Amino acid sequence: MRVLGINAVFHDSAAALVIDGRTVAAAEEERFSRRKHGKRPVPFSAWELPEHAIKWCLAEGGLTPDDLDAVGYSYDPALVDPTSGGLDPGWEHLRTTYAARAPQFLRTALPGYAGEDFHFVRHHVAHAASAALAAPWGPDGSLADCAVLVADGRGEATSMLAGEYRDRKLDIHRAQSLPHSLGLLYEDLTAHLGFERSSDEYKVMAMASYGEPRHLDHFRQLVYATPDGGFQTEPVDWTSFAPQRRLGEDFDERHADLAATVQVVLEEVLLDLCTWLYARTGSSRLALAGGVALNCVANTRLLDEGPFKEIWVQPAAGDSGTALGAALTVAADAGDDLLPMTTAALGRGWSDEQIESALNTARIRYERPSDIATTAAKIIAENGIVAWFQGRAEYGPRALGHRSLLAHPAQADNVERLNDIKGREQFRPVAPMVLTDRAAGIFTRGPIPSPYMLFVHDVAPAWQDRLQAVTHVDGTARIQTVEATDDPLTAGLLIEFEQLTGIPVVVNTSLNTAGRPMVDSPRDVLELFGSAPVDALAIGPYLVRRP
């Protein structure tokens, strides 16, 4: 079957295309619209169909709208209860009306689409499918039965789903009704700490490393798991712990302690949920999705202390991933033989000719070295910062060596340099990239391989001085491992850099500036390069040096 999946409900509008069980393309609308998370100054902007992403996915698959066999939409308006606690009745009515009319909107956006096989897929089922029906388990990387846990802000009327997949079929063991929500709790904290909710939660996770969980006894009375596999989240008076922080203000120990407290409580509740789910399923494997699954500190604790031997997290665990999950659900229900997800590089790519044309149009001086990876590695070894634009764009929020800023890991001030380039807070860490076969011994207490930056690892004491730029204040790092067979170009850069410096690690952070999505096209990266103090741009086989 040729199945298109769509997310256009809360934020992170996206589209994905699955043909005969294989994921052909997946992309967020923000990469085309250049509006991060699809947000505008009006609340209903996130409901817009991802028209650009849809059209690109179809083009990538060589399809026209009338070639589609089915469409999956990651929200079921029939399941919404506008009277549920924690919902805004006015906006919920509009959201539900919009979702119910999605088939009509799609026919307008895609002339030729008949709309005869349109499926509303429960939001958390789409999340679950995006992980469990895509996870490559075991040494052969095949699909297998597994437990699945989804936790986020909210779906139609719930905030969590716990279940298991057997023979591609989902058995739901527990769902948590609103208003109780771990994701909304973390969103509220994010807003109280002066960040943007549904966007900046990862900043809170970083801030937590600077504090101590001093309020655990109090919060454990407010946020806790229940014996039936659910949880409770009672209202919190945030100002009794720390004053409201305004955007741009410095934070103090009260803010950091509050962040640390909620982070630990979140981890404890997730551990309890996993323990209950393991007792119900007996599975050794757990697939995770939902916005909470992007909390890599919590993921690592689940792997360290939880009952599951293997954990796989969907790299597009947030709402953008539900586009893929909706498509996989429809394909599985139709009996398609699904193939696991082996890469997050599912977005747009550009040919050498297209890149050269963009460089010529920009009237910018460039060169074509004999080996772009070797040339870039030499610049980084000399403490230059390189914008690395290679291959297809990543699906999800992490830069994984396709749209990245790369730097020398031994220079502590590179954290400040990179944060200045990106225009973001100086307490934010940057991440290390390392070949899989070089990671062990440098990074410990975490899974290897770790290709999607979804777990944290301890930096071995012997390496911390040599990796000052990527060692967070708590001695950890969110690593990305690279397989030479999967990404030979980036692997070549890492090999050359180690030959030059003796260090098998390079700093990797996303190629974007504050408030903007990661760059996606040659034009995007040329605009960034023209406005930010980056030393060189490695774009396809071409190199642009800053004069």
C-alpha positions in Angstrom: 0.0 0.0 0.0 0.9 3.6 -0.5 0.0 5.4 2.7 0.5 9.0 3.6 0.6 10.0 7.3 -0.2 13.4 8.6 0.2 15.3 11.9 -1.6 18.6 12.1 -3.1 18.8 15.5 -1.1 20.5 18.3 2.3 21.5 17.0 5.1 20.0 14.8 3.0 19.5 11.7 4.6 16.8 9.6 4.0 14.3 6.8 5.4 10.8 6.1 5.1 8.4 3.2 5.1 4.6 3.6 5.1 2.4 0.5 4.7 -1.3 0.8 5.8 -1.2 4.4 8.9 0.9 3.8 9.3 4.5 5.1 10.2 6.5 2.0 10.1 10.0 3.3 9.2 12.0 6.4 9.6 15.7 7.1 8.3 18.5 9.4 6.5 21.4 7.9 8.7 23.8 9.8 11.7 22.9 7.5 9.7 24.4 4.6 7.8 27.2 6.3 10.7 28.2 8.5 8.4 28.6 11.5 9.8 26.5 14.3 7.2 24.0 15.6 4.8 25.5 13.1 4.0 28.3 15.5 2.5 31.7 14.7 1.2 34.4 17.1 -2.2 32.7 16.9 -3.1 29.4 18.7 -4.7 27.7 15.7 -1.7 27.9 13.4 -0.5 24.4 14.3 -3.7 22.9 12.9 -2.7 23.8 9.4 -2.1 20.9 7.1 1.6 20.4 6.3 1.0 21.1 2.6 4.7 21.6 1.7 5.8 18.4 3.5 3.0 16.4 1.9 3.8 17.5 -1.6 7.5 16.8 -1.1 6.9 13.4 0.4 4.7 12.5 -2.6 7.4 13.8 -5.0 10.1 11.8 -3.2 8.0 8.7 -3.6 7.3 9.4 -7.3 3.5 9.6 -6.6 0.7 11.9 -7.4 -2.2 12.4 -5.0 -4.5 10.0 -6.8 -1.8 7.3 -6.5 -2.4 7.1 -2.7 -4.2 4.1 -1.3 -4.9 5.6 2.1 -4.2 8.5 4.4 -3.7 8.3 8.2 -4.3 11.4 10.4 -2.9 11.2 13.9 -5.9 12.4 15.8 -9.4 11.1 16.2 -11.9 13.9 16.9 -14.6 11.3 17.9 -12.6 10.6 21.0 -12.5 14.1 22.3 -14.5 15.0 25.4 -14.7 18.8 25.6 -15.7 18.6 29.3 -12.5 16.8 30.3 -10.5 18.6 32.9 -7.6 20.8 31.8 -9.0 21.6 28.4 -10.1 24.9 27.0 -13.7 24.3 25.9 -13.6 27.1 23.3 -10.4 26.1 21.6 -11.2 22.4 21.9 -14.4 22.8 19.9 -12.5 24.6 17.1 -9.7 22.0 17.1 -12.1 19.1 16.9 -14.1 20.8 14.1 -10.9 21.3 12.2 -9.7 17.8 12.6 -13.1 16.4 11.6 -12.9 18.4 8.3 -9.3 17.3 7.6 -10.4 15.0 4.7 -12.1 18.0 3.0 -9.1 20.3 3.6 -6.8 17.6 2.1 -8.8 17.4 -1.1 -8.5 21.1 -1.5 -4.7 21.1 -0.8 -4.0 18.1 -3.1 -6.0 18.3 -6.3 -6.6 14.8 -7.5 -6.9 13.2 -4.1 -10.3 11.5 -3.8 -10.2 11.1 0.0 -12.1 7.8 -0.1 -9.8 5.9 2.3 -9.1 8.4 5.2 -8.3 7.0 8.7 -8.4 8.9 11.9 -5.8 7.3 14.1 -5.9 7.9 17.9 -3.1 10.3 18.7 -1.3 8.0 21.2 -1.8 5.0 19.0 0.1 6.9 16.3 2.8 7.7 18.8 3.0 4.0 19.8 3.2 2.8 16.2 5.9 5.3 15.3 8.1 3.5 17.9 7.0 -0.1 18.1 6.3 -0.6 14.4 9.6 1.0 13.5 12.1 -0.3 16.1 15.0 -2.4 14.8 15.5 -5.0 17.5 18.3 -7.4 18.0 21.5 -7.9 16.1 19.7 -8.3 12.8 17.7 -5.1 13.3 14.3 -6.6 12.6 10.8 -5.8 14.0 9.7 -7.9 17.0 7.0 -7.9 19.6 7.6 -5.4 22.4 6.0 -3.3 25.1 5.3 0.3 24.3 5.0 3.4 26.5 3.8 6.8 25.3 3.8 9.9 27.5 3.3 13.5 26.4 1.2 16.5 27.1 -2.1 15.2 25.8 -3.9 13.4 23.1 -7.7 13.6 22.5 -8.6 12.8 26.1 -5.5 11.1 27.6 -1.9 11.8 28.3 -0.3 8.3 28.4 -0.7 4.9 26.8 0.9 1.7 28.0 0.6 -1.5 26.0 2.3 -4.1 23.9 2.5 -5.1 20.2 2.2 -8.7 19.2 2.2 -9.6 15.5 1.9 -5.9 14.7 -1.3 -5.6 16.7 -1.6 -3.2 19.7 -3.1 -4.3 23.0 -3.6 -1.3 25.2 -3.2 -2.1 28.9 -3.6 1.3 30.4 -4.3 4.9 29.4 -4.2 7.9 31.7 -7.1 10.3 31.5 -6.7 14.1 31.5 -6.2 16.4 33.3 -3.4 14.3 34.8 -0.4 14.7 32.5 3.4 14.4 33.0 3.9 16.3 29.8 1.7 19.2 30.8 3.4 19.3 34.2 6.7 19.7 32.5 5.3 22.3 30.1 4.0 24.3 33.1 7.4 24.2 34.7 9.0 25.2 31.4 6.7 28.3 31.2 7.4 29.2 34.9 11.1 29.1 34.2 10.8 31.6 31.5 10.9 29.4 28.4 8.4 28.6 25.7 6.0 25.7 26.5 5.8 22.8 24.0 9.1 24.0 22.6 11.8 24.5 25.3 11.4 21.6 27.7 14.9 20.4 26.8 16.3 23.7 28.3 14.7 22.7 31.7 16.4 19.3 31.5 19.7 21.1 31.0 19.0 23.5 33.8 18.2 20.7 36.2 21.8 19.6 36.1 22.8 22.8 37.9 20.4 22.2 40.8 19.6 19.8 43.6 16.2 18.1 44.0 15.5 19.9 47.3 11.7 19.6 47.1 11.2 15.9 46.5 9.2 15.2 49.6 6.6 17.8 48.6 6.4 16.9 44.9 6.1 13.2 45.7 2.8 14.1 47.3 1.7 15.9 44.2 3.0 13.7 41.4 3.0 9.9 41.8 2.2 6.6 40.1 -0.9 4.7 41.1 -1.1 0.9 41.6 -3.3 0.4 38.5 -0.5 1.6 36.1 -1.6 5.2 35.9 -0.5 8.4 37.8 -1.7 11.5 39.4 -0.5 15.1 38.8 -2.0 17.6 41.2 -1.9 21.4 40.7 1.4 23.0 41.7 1.9 26.5 43.2 5.2 27.1 41.4 5.9 30.4 43.0 6.2 28.8 46.4 9.4 27.2 45.2 10.9 29.7 42.9 9.8 33.1 41.5 8.6 33.4 37.9 11.6 33.8 35.7 11.2 36.2 32.7 12.6 35.5 29.3 16.3 36.6 29.2 16.7 36.8 32.9 19.5 34.9 34.7 18.4 31.9 36.7 19.4 31.3 40.3 19.7 28.2 42.4 16.0 28.3 43.2 15.1 27.8 39.6 17.7 25.1 39.1 16.6 23.3 42.3 12.9 23.3 41.1 14.0 22.0 37.7 16.1 19.2 39.3 13.2 18.3 41.6 10.6 17.9 38.8 13.1 16.0 36.7 13.7 13.4 39.4 10.0 13.1 40.1 9.3 12.5 36.4 12.0 9.8 36.3 10.5 8.1 39.4 7.0 8.0 37.9 8.3 6.7 34.6 10.2 3.9 36.4 7.0 3.0 38.3 5.0 2.9 35.0 7.7 0.7 33.4 7.7 -1.7 36.3 3.9 -2.1 36.1 4.1 -2.5 32.3 6.8 -5.1 32.5 4.8 -7.1 35.0 1.8 -7.1 32.6 3.8 -7.9 29.4 6.9 -9.9 30.4 8.6 -8.4 27.4 12.3 -7.6 27.6 11.9 -4.8 25.0 10.4 -1.4 25.4 9.6 1.2 22.7 9.2 4.8 23.8 7.5 7.7 22.1 5.7 11.0 23.0 7.4 14.2 23.9 8.4 12.9 27.3 10.5 10.3 25.5 12.8 13.1 24.3 14.0 13.5 27.9 17.3 11.6 27.5 18.2 11.8 31.2 15.0 9.9 32.0 15.5 7.4 29.2 19.0 6.6 30.6 17.6 6.0 34.1 14.9 3.8 32.7 17.6 1.7 31.0 19.8 1.7 34.1 17.2 0.9 36.8 14.1 -0.3 35.0 13.2 -3.9 34.2 13.5 -3.8 30.4 16.8 -5.0 28.9 16.4 -3.1 25.6 14.9 0.3 25.0 14.4 2.0 21.6 13.2 5.6 21.4 11.7 7.0 18.2 14.1 9.8 17.1 11.0 11.9 16.1 9.4 11.1 19.4 7.4 14.3 19.5 4.3 15.1 17.6 6.0 15.1 14.2 6.6 11.4 14.6 2.8 10.7 14.8 2.7 11.3 11.0 4.8 8.2 10.5 2.9 6.4 13.2 -0.4 7.1 11.6 0.9 5.8 8.2 2.4 2.6 9.9 -0.8 1.9 11.7 -2.9 2.0 8.5 -0.3 -0.1 6.6 -0.1 -2.7 9.4 -3.9 -2.9 9.6 -4.0 -3.5 5.9 -1.5 -6.4 6.3 1.6 -4.8 4.8 4.9 -6.4 5.8 6.6 -3.5 7.6 10.3 -2.7 7.5 12.1 -1.2 10.6 13.4 2.3 10.6 17.2 2.3 10.1 17.9 6.0 9.8 16.5 9.4 10.7 17.8 10.9 7.4 14.3 10.8 5.8 14.0 14.5 4.8 15.1 16.5 1.8 18.4 16.0 0.1 20.1 18.0 -2.7 22.2 17.0 -5.6 25.7 18.4 -6.3 24.3 20.3 -9.2 21.5 21.9 -7.2 24.0 22.9 -4.5 26.4 24.4 -7.1 23.6 26.3 -8.7 22.7 27.8 -5.3 26.3 28.8 -4.7 26.5 30.4 -8.1 23.2 32.3 -7.6 24.5 33.6 -4.3 27.7 34.8 -6.1 29.8 33.3 -3.3 33.3 32.0 -3.7 33.7 28.3 -3.2 36.0 25.4 -3.9 35.7 21.7 -4.5 38.4 19.9 -2.5 39.4 16.3 -3.4 37.9 15.1 0.0 35.4 17.4 1.8 35.6 15.3 5.0 39.3 15.5 5.2 39.3 19.3 4.5 36.6 19.9 7.1 38.4 17.8 9.7 41.6 19.9 9.2 39.6 23.1 9.8 38.1 21.7 13.0 41.5 20.5 14.2 42.7 24.1 13.8 39.8 25.1 16.0 37.6 26.4 13.3 33.8 25.9 13.4 32.3 24.2 10.4 28.7 24.2 9.2 28.1 20.7 7.9 25.3 20.3 5.3 25.3 16.8 3.9 22.8 14.3 2.6 19.2 14.1 3.6 17.8 16.2 6.5 17.0 14.5 9.8 13.4 13.7 10.8 13.0 14.9 14.4 14.6 17.5 16.6 18.2 16.2 16.7 21.0 17.1 14.4 22.7 13.8 13.5 25.5 14.7 11.1 23.4 16.0 8.2 22.5 19.6 9.4 25.2 20.2 12.0 27.6 22.7 13.5 30.9 20.9 14.2 33.8 22.0 16.4 36.8 20.9 18.4 35.8 19.1 21.7 38.9 19.9 23.7 38.4 23.7 23.6 36.2 24.6 26.6 35.3 28.0 25.1 33.8 26.4 22.0 30.6 26.0 24.1 30.4 29.7 24.4 31.3 30.2 20.7 28.6 27.8 19.5 26.0 29.3 21.8 26.8 32.7 20.6 26.5 31.6 17.0 23.1 30.1 17.8 22.0 32.9 20.0 21.0 30.7 22.9 21.6 30.5 26.7 25.1 29.8 27.8 24.1 27.0 30.2 23.0 24.9 27.3 25.3 21.9 26.6 26.6 20.7 23.2 26.9 17.1 22.2 29.7 14.7 21.1 29.8 12.7 17.9 31.9 9.6 17.9 32.4 6.4 15.8 30.5 3.5 17.4 33.7 1.4 17.7 35.5 4.2 19.5 32.8 5.1 22.0 33.3 2.4 24.6 35.9 3.5 27.3 35.3 7.2 26.5 31.6 7.2 27.3 30.1 4.9 29.9 26.7 4.2 31.7 24.7 4.4 28.5 23.8 2.2 25.5 26.3 1.9 22.6 25.4 2.2 19.8 23.4 5.4 20.5 22.7 6.9 17.0 19.9 9.3 17.9 21.1 11.4 20.9 18.4 10.0 23.1 20.4 8.8 26.1 23.1 10.4 28.2 26.5 8.8 29.0 29.1 9.5 31.7 32.3 10.9 30.3 35.1 8.8 31.6 37.3 10.8 34.0 40.4 10.2 31.9 38.7 11.9 29.0 37.0 14.8 30.6 39.9 17.3 30.3 40.2 16.3 26.6 36.5 16.7 26.0 35.8 19.9 27.9 33.4 21.3 25.3 31.1 18.3 25.4 31.2 17.4 29.1 28.2 18.9 30.9 28.3 20.3 34.4 27.3 16.9 35.8 29.9 15.0 33.9 27.6 13.6 31.3 27.2 13.9 27.5 24.4 13.2 25.1 26.4 11.3 22.5 25.7 10.3 18.9 27.5 7.2 17.6 28.2 7.0 13.9 28.5 3.7 11.9 30.8 3.9 8.9 28.5 1.7 6.9 25.6 4.1 7.5 27.3 7.5 7.1 30.8 7.0 5.5 31.3 10.7 4.9 30.9 11.7 8.6 32.8 8.7 9.6 35.6 9.8 7.4 35.7 13.2 9.0 35.9 11.6 12.5 38.7 9.3 11.4 40.7 12.1 9.9 40.1 14.3 13.0 41.5 11.6 15.3 44.5 11.2 13.1 45.2 14.9 13.4 44.4 15.4 17.1 44.3 12.0 18.8 40.7 12.7 19.8 38.0 10.5 18.2 35.2 12.9 19.1 33.8 16.1 17.4 31.3 18.5 18.8 28.0 18.3 17.1 25.1 20.7 17.6 22.1 21.6 15.4 22.7 23.9 12.4 20.3 26.7 13.2 19.9 29.9 15.2 17.7 30.6 18.2 14.0 30.5 17.4 14.5 29.0 13.9 14.2 25.5 12.6 17.3 23.6 11.5 18.4 24.6 8.0 17.0 22.4 5.3 17.9 23.9 1.9 21.1 25.4 0.5 19.4 28.8 0.7 18.7 28.3 4.4 22.3 27.4 5.2 23.7 30.3 3.1 21.6 32.7 5.0 22.9 31.4 8.3 26.5 31.4 7.1 26.1 35.0 5.9 24.9 36.1 9.3 26.8 34.0 11.9 30.5 33.7 12.7 31.0 30.3 11.3 34.5 29.7 9.8 33.6 27.4 7.0 30.6 25.8 5.2 30.9 22.2 4.0 27.9 21.8 1.7 27.9 18.7 -0.4 31.3 18.3 -2.0 31.9 22.1 -1.8 33.7 24.3 0.7 33.0 27.9 1.4 35.5 29.7 3.6 34.8 32.9 5.5 37.2 35.6 4.2 
